[in-house]
Amino acid sequence: MEHTLLEEITNMSSKMLKSYETLNEIHEVDIATTPKTPVYQEDKLTLYRYNRDTDPTYKTPVLIVYALVNTYKMLDIQPDRSYIKNLLDAGLDIYLIDWGNPSKADRFLSMDDYINGYINNCVDFIRKKHRMEKINILSICQGGTFSVIYSSLYPNKVKNLVTHVTPVDFSTNDGLLFRWSKDMDFDTLVDGFDGLIPGDFLNQGFDMLKPMMKLQKQQTLSSSMDDKDKLLNFLRMEKWISESPDQAGECYRQFMKDLYQGNKLIKGELEVGGKKVNLKNLTCGLLNIYATEDHLVPPAATIPLNDYVGTNDKELYSFKGGHIGVFVGSRSQKELTPAVAQWLKKRD
């Protein structure tokens, strides 16, 4: 008994010493390190083009449209788990919208500003630079919803659309986020925050969707302290979460009321900037990717898109994993990137 206890104390002391040494070796936690160049700026927005050492093997450039929640950096969390780097290695020419960090001056920005303004201006910039009528859009989560709306309003500018974990049918009660949102007073919420929804407030809400996640994180951290690579993996994800930007209140208000509560996109009742959005006008190629274990955007919110769009060139792709695992999991690196690249290549 005494011998066992002594061994445990010795092992614990050894691990604590190793943990201290590991922490001393980490001077900076870098994310989103794939080289890129800013090519267009407007207000807080920056449009980047990722650098390539060789010419792309695809004719049609790709614009990545991420959600307003969190940042695009999750797509490039580290070199060996980078969805963007994998797409570059596959031969694609990639542009990406960085929405920046809204301030009180941006609180009146609406869905019209983001879709008919910012996204459309970025698309036009790329079209002009490449002298093309149409480009490809690769979109994620809320950015996918924006891109579905955009592709329905501007079918003459989009050749192919790839959506990842994108909510379009908000009638489902799968997932707490969809249930809670139906009863929330978003007018009071936006006005109470004086038109700028804090990123920390949204992250607290996401934490409540999976209350045991905090404990799991603590366990992961504890078990990783003496392993530099595992610890860096953990810290990179935490850094990404900590950088969550605030949200422009008017856009947030419309998105939550018209979509989460009104389900107007599927019903054909949504108007953005005075333009009625008809999903039958989405006539480009569509690859609709959903995650089977997604607790934020359940499959029931994503799958119906294919039933409402006007295109005949549409494919539904089931990815075994969760909302974030689509991009950072080991299966994503081996399976998803090649599938997306091949799908686009066939239509290039």
N, C-alpha and C positions, 0 to 999 in steps of 0.2 A: 504494500500500500504506500509506504513512505517512498519507495523507489519509484513507483508510478507517478506520484505527485511531484517528485523531484524532476523526473523526465519532462512532465508537462510544463513546469516552471522554466526549465532550461529551453525547451522548444519555443515557449512563448517569448522568452527574452531574446532568443536568436531571431525570431520573426520580427520583433519590434526593432531590433538593431538593423535588420535587413530593410525594413520599411523606412527607417530614418535615412539609410544610405540611398534608397531608391528616390525618396523625395528630394534629397540633395542633388541628385543627378538631373532632375527636371527643372529647367530654368524658364521654359516657356511652353505653352500649349498652343500649337498652331493648327488651324483648320482652314479649309478652302485654299490650299496652296498651289493648285494647278494654275499655271501662268495664263493671264488674260489681259486684254487691253481695252480700256474704255473707248468707245467709238461714237457715243451719242449721250447727251445729258439733257434733262429737262426737269426743272424743279428739283425734287429730292431723288429722282430716278436716274440711274446710270445703266446704259446698255453696254454690255461687255461682249467682246468677241474673243473666244479662247484661242490661244496661240497654237500653231501647228508647225512641226519641223518639216513636214512634207505636205504636198498638196492633198486636199481631201479627195477621196475616191467616190464621193457622192456629188451629184450636180446641184441638188437642191439644199440650200442652207436650212438649219433648224433653229427656231427661236424657242428657248425654254421660258415658260411662264410659271413661276412659283406662286404659292399663296401669299397673302398679305400677313398671315400669322406665321410667326417664326421667320427664319430666313432661308435662302437658297443654299446656304453653306452645308446643310445636311446632305446635299447631293455630292459634296466633295469633302466629306468629313476627314478623310486621310487617304494617302496615295493608294493603299491596298484595299480601300473600301470606298472608292469614288465612282459613282454612276457616271459623272461627267467625263472623267478620265477614260473610263471604259468605252464610252461613246466616241471619244476622240480617237482612241486606239483602233476603233472599228472603221474609222475613215470619215466620220461626219464633220461638217463645218458648223460649229456651234456658236450661237449667240445666246445671251442670257440677260433677263431683266432683273436688276437689283432695285427693289422699290425704295430702299433707303429707310430713314427713320422719320416718320411724320412728327410735326410739332403742332402747337396750338394754331399756327397759321394755316395748317392743312385740314382743320377739323371739318370744313364744309365740303371737302372732296367727296364726290358721289361715285356710284358705279358707272355713271356716264363718263366722268373724268378718267377713270381707270381703263374702261373698255373702249369707248369711242375716242378718247383722248390718247392716253399713254400707250396702250397696246397698239392701237392703230398707227400712231406715229412711229413706233419702233418697227412695225411690219413694213410701213412705207419706206423707212430708211433702208432696211435690208433689201426690199424689192428694187429700190433705185440703185443701190450699190451693186447688186448682182444682175441688174437689168432683166428681172424676171417678173412675170405677172403674179405668180403664186409662190409661197414658201411653205415649209412644214412647221407645225407648232407641236411642241412636246410640253405637256402641262401637268401640274401636280395639285391635287386636293382643290382648295378654293380657286387656285389659278386655273384648274381644269374647268371649273364651272364658268369662270370668266371667258375661257377660251372656247367653250361650247357656245356661249352667247355670242362671242365675237365671230366665230365661224358661221353662225346662223345669220348674222347681220351683214357679213362681208364674204360671201361664198366665192367671190371672184378673186380673193386674195390668198386663200388657204388651199394648198394642194393636198396635204394629209394632216390629220390631227391624231395625236397620241395622248390619251388621258390616263392618268394614274390616280387611283383611289379618289375619284371625283364624285361628289354628291350632286345628283340631279333630281331624284325623286325624294322629296322631303316628307312624304306621308308616312314613312315607316316609323314604327316605335322600337325598332331594334337599336339598341345603344342608348345610354342615358342622355347623351347630348341632344338627341332628337326629341326625347320625351321632355326633358327640362325646358328646351327652347320653346315648346308650344305654349307654355304658360307664363313665360317671363315678360315683364313690362320693359321693352327695350327703349322706349321713349324716355322713361324715367331713368334708366341706366345711363343712356348717352348724355342726357341733360345733367345728371348727377355728377358725371365725370367732366362736365364742362366741354363736351364735344370731342374728347380725346380718350379713347379706351386704353388703359395701361396694359402693356404686355404682361406684366407680373400678375395682374388680375386674371387675365385669360389663362395663364399657366397654372394658377391656383385652381381654376375651374377644371382644367384638364387633369390635374392631380386627383381631384375628387372623383373623377370617373373611374379611377383604379386606385382606391385608397391604400392598398397593400404595396403599391409601387415604391413608396418611400422606404419601407422596410426592406424590400428587395434590393433597392439601391444601396442601402447601408450594408447589407450582406455582401453585395458585389464589391463595394469599396473595401470592406474588411478583408475579403479574400484576395484582393488584388494588390494590397499595399506592398508586398515584397516582390512583385513582378512588374517591372517597368513597362513592358508592352501592354499588359492588361490594364494597368493603372492609367496609362495614356489613352487607351481606348475609352475608358470610363470618363476621364476628364474632358476629352474632346466633345463627347455628347453633352456633358453638363455645361460646357462653355457655349455650345450651340443654343441650348435652352435658355441660358442666362442672357443671351443677346436678343431675346424676343423684342421686336419693335412695338411701339404703341400703334393704335388703329385710328384712322380718320373716322370720326363719329358718324357722319352722314352715310358713308359707304357701309359701315357696320350696321347701322340702323336699317337701311334698305335691304341689305343681304339677309339679315335675320328676320325681318318682318315679311318681306315679299317671298322669300324662299323657304326658310325653316318653318315659318308660321302659315304663309299663304300658298306655298307650293306652286307659285305662279308660272314657273318655267315649264313644268310638265303640262299644266293646264292651258298653256298658250296665252296667258294673261299678263306676262311680264313685259313691262316697257322700260327701256333704258335710253335716256336722253330723248324721250318722245318717240322712240322707234319700237314697234311691237316685235317681240322675239318669237319667231316661228321655227321650231326645230326641224320642220320639213325642209327648210332652206339650207340645212347643213348637208351639203352634197359631196363633200370631199371624202377621201378615204378615212376610215375611223378605226383605230385600235383602242379598245376600251379595256383597261387593266384594273382589276379589283383584287383585294387581298382577302383571303378566306377568313382570317382571324382578326380583321380590322374592327377595333372597338370604337374608333372615332368616326369612320365613314363605313358603316356596315355594307356588305354586298347588296342588300335590298335597296340601298340608296343609289347604287352605281349601275347595276345590271340593266335596269329599265331603259337607260339611254338608247340602247340599240333598237328598241321598239318604236321610238318616237322620231328618229332622224330620217331624213329623206334619202340618204345615200344607200346604194345597194352594196357598196364595198365597205363592209363593216365586219369587225371581228371582236369577239369577247375573249379576254385572256384571264384565266384564273391563276393567281399566284398564291401558293401556300405560305402564308405568313401574316404578319401584322402590318400596321400602317407605316411604321418606320422601317421595318424589315424589308419592305419592297426595295429599298435603296441601299441599306447598309448591311444587310445579312449576307452570309456567305453564298446562299442560294442565288441571290440577286446577281452577284458578280459572275457566277457560272451560267445562269439560266436566262435571266431577264434581258440583260443587255444584248446578247446575241440574238434573242428572239425579236426585240425591237429593231435592231439594226437590219436583220434579214427582212422584216416586214417592210421597212422603208426602202430597202434596196430593190425589192420587187416592184416598187412603185416610183422608182427614180427615173 
